[in-house]
Amino acid sequence: MRIPPRIATGIALAAALLIGGPVAANAAPAPVATHSATATVAAVGDICLSELPNEAHETLDLIEAGGPYPYPQDGTVFQNREGLLPSQGSGYYHEYTVETPGSDDRGARRIVTGEAEQEDYYTADHYESFDLVDHGC
């Protein structure tokens, strides 16, 4: 579990005060990670558009066209609860189903889009890992 820097600094200060250890009066604040729309987190790999399965291409075409989508969950806000994608505000990411041949439900494959142009992430394992789609190859 990752603790936000402000909370971690507060915990360290409280622990030092309770234990009686020294506290540096002018200690530098913990660095805060920032991400641009095109930055990737270490947990995000990349994949060439040409390497995506055909069903992912169909999903990207539907997204580009604005639907209609095969599942009511398509287009809903993706919460990024796993914390694998760059941290963004609520509503930044949306998820779409990538059909899985032979599956009798939605399957594990998804495209998650960000607000930046061509910011598309592919997961084949239901959000355990993501690859940023490289539209240039």
N, C-alpha and C positions, 0 to 999 in steps of 0.2 A: 504494500500500500504506500502510495506516495503522499507525503504531507506537504501542503503548500508552504513556501518559504516563510510567510508571515507567521503562520502557526508554529512552524519548527523553531523560529527565532524566539517566539514567546514561550515555548516549552523549555528551551534551553535556559532562558532568563529565569523562569520560575524554578527550574531545578537547581540552578546555581544559588538562588536566594534561599530555597528550602534547605539545601545541603550546606550552605555557607561558603561556597566556593567563590573565587574572584569573578567579577563581571567587568569586562572592558567597557569603559564609558564611551569610547568612540569606536566601537567595533563596527566594521563595515556590514551593511545589511546583506543578507543572503542574495545571491544573484537570482533574478527572475527570468525564466525561460520565455522567450517570445518567438512567435512563428508568423511568418508571412503566409499568404494564401498559397504560395507555391513551395514553401519549405516543407520538408518531410521530417518525421520523427524517426529515430533509429529503428523502430519496429515496423516501419513502412518500407517495403522494397519498391521496385518498379518493374513494369512489364510493358513490352511493346504492344501497341494496339493490334498488330498482326498476329500476336501470340494468344490473344483472347479466344475462348471458344466461340463458335458461331452464335450461340444463344446470347452471349454478352454483346455481340455486335447488334443483334436484334433489339436488345434492351436499350443500348445507346441510341439506336435509331428512333425508338419510341420516345425516349427522353427528349431528343432533338425535336421531334414532332409535337411534343406536349401531350402524348397519349394517343389513344386510350390505353390504359394499363390493364393487364390481366388479373391483378389482385388488388383488393381495396387498400392494402397496406402500402402499395407502391406510391411514392411521392410524399410519404409521411416524413416527419422530422426524425432524423437519426441522432440519438442522444450522445454518442461517443462515450458510453459508460466505461468501455474498456480502456479508454485513454490512449489508444494507439495512434489516432489521427492527431494532427496539430490541434492544439486547444483553440477553440473558437466559441463565440457566444451561441446561446440556444437558437435553434432555427437555421444555423449556417449549413448544416449537412442534411441531405435527404437520401432515403434509401429506395432501391428498386430491385425487384426480383429478377434473377437470371434463371430461366427455366433449367431444370436438371432432368435430362432424359431418364425415364424409368422411375422417377420419384412420384409418389402419390400425394405429396404435399408441396409446399413451396421450395423445398430443398434447402441447401446450405449456401448457395451462391448468390451474391448480391453485387450491385453497383451502388456505391455511395458517392454522391456528388457534393462538391462544395460550391460556394458562390463564385469563385474565380473561373474565368473561361478555361474550359477543358481541364477542370480539376475533378477528375473522376478516379475513384479508387475501386479496385476489384478485390473481393474476398471469395475464396472457394470453400472456406471452412467456417462459415457463420461467425464472422468478426473476430476469429482468433488471430488472423494476420491480414494485412492489406498490402496491395501493390498499387502504386500510383500509375495510372495508364499514361504511357508516353505516346501521344498522338502523332509524333513525328517519325515513327518507324513501323 
